[in-house]
């Protein structure tokens, strides 16, 4: 099976010309296994000369396509557009890349083998050791957009609708992996060593609001990464599995600590506290309340404590 004929690549970018050029130099290098693949760049209406850079590379690489949005539709909406574009490419697999990561293609042969073996998904980036990745932590790993190569057949109407609805959680692409678990399509391959290497500055991994401005809806401007995770897991139809995923918000920390972080980060924005809380199991709600009491002086939390306790007898998301 020819991997080139079965994999479409979509690269999203906005106003990061230097980062994009660095990415081009890696994925289009002489020794890159994907340099002659079908690659489309979707530019979210950059105004920093990105279009000129892309057109220069198009003159050298005829396999490189360019789509420029007439207006900036937002980074997360651009992810949805990339998913739609991959669907219409009609290739067996698709891979969405960002413009600011690094690449190491030493284990690319594992991707080729996985595609030949008809795997549902190939994970090409993970923070945990391969043998330590449980199913409940896998969705967390896939929240990094380029972390996985998916079968295009999973881009159906349910996934795309959920992706658009999940824009405000800044994780529209998590609609894919949640749908796969809902359909028990979990024949996954995980490469031994990362092919994509996250290139985030300290603190950026927890910032889901990059690229927004104060005129965007308040929900998006206040979204928190862990709240995004819990909200995204509500797309999972298996409640027990959903709650297991909640336990893996911070892959190396306890659920109690994750709750504590959510409370501290959202002390001035109570809607996130409520949104997070309603996605938890009864046991997790109790842990959350304990974390809240640990994080706040009791005399300041009486009203909030009473409010949260009222939810203990309910399960908002059936």
FENGI-V771176 format. One record per pair of residues at least 12 apart in sequence whose C-alpha atoms are under 7 Angstrom apart, sorted by the first residue. I is the first residue (numbers start at 1). J is the second residue. If there is no record, write none. Layout:
BEGIN
i/j
I/J
I/J
END
This chain:
BEGIN
i/j
1/116
3/112
4/37
6/91
6/92
6/93
7/91
7/92
7/93
7/94
8/38
8/39
8/86
8/91
8/93
8/94
8/95
9/38
9/39
9/40
9/94
9/95
9/96
10/39
10/40
10/41
10/82
10/95
10/96
10/97
11/40
11/41
11/42
11/96
11/97
11/98
11/99
12/41
12/42
12/43
12/97
12/98
12/99
13/42
13/43
13/44
13/98
13/99
14/43
14/44
14/45
14/46
15/46
15/47
15/48
15/50
17/48
17/49
17/50
19/99
19/100
20/99
20/100
23/99
23/100
23/101
23/102
26/103
36/63
37/63
38/63
38/64
39/63
39/64
39/65
40/64
40/65
40/66
41/65
41/66
41/67
42/66
42/67
42/68
43/67
43/68
43/69
44/68
44/69
44/71
44/72
44/73
44/78
45/68
45/69
45/70
45/71
45/72
76/167
76/170
76/172
77/167
80/163
80/164
80/172
87/152
87/155
91/152
92/151
92/152
93/149
93/150
93/151
93/152
94/149
94/150
94/151
94/152
95/146
95/148
95/149
95/150
96/145
96/146
97/145
97/146
98/146
100/199
101/196
101/197
101/198
101/199
102/196
102/197
102/198
102/199
103/195
103/196
103/197
104/195
104/196
105/195
107/193
107/195
110/191
114/189
119/187
119/188
119/189
120/150
120/151
120/185
120/186
120/187
120/188
121/148
121/149
121/150
121/151
121/187
121/188
121/189
122/148
122/149
122/150
122/188
122/189
122/190
123/147
123/148
123/149
123/189
123/190
123/191
124/147
124/148
124/190
124/191
124/194
124/195
124/196
125/147
125/194
125/195
125/196
125/197
126/141
126/147
126/194
130/190
130/192
136/241
136/244
136/245
136/248
137/245
137/248
139/177
140/249
143/171
143/174
145/173
147/196
154/176
159/175
159/176
159/179
162/175
163/175
166/232
168/219
168/220
169/223
169/228
170/208
170/228
174/232
178/235
178/236
182/236
182/237
206/225
207/225
208/223
208/224
208/225
209/221
209/223
226/249
226/262
227/272
227/276
230/246
230/276
230/279
231/279
234/279
243/280
243/281
256/287
256/288
256/291
259/288
259/291
260/291
260/292
260/295
263/292
278/316
279/317
282/312
285/312
END
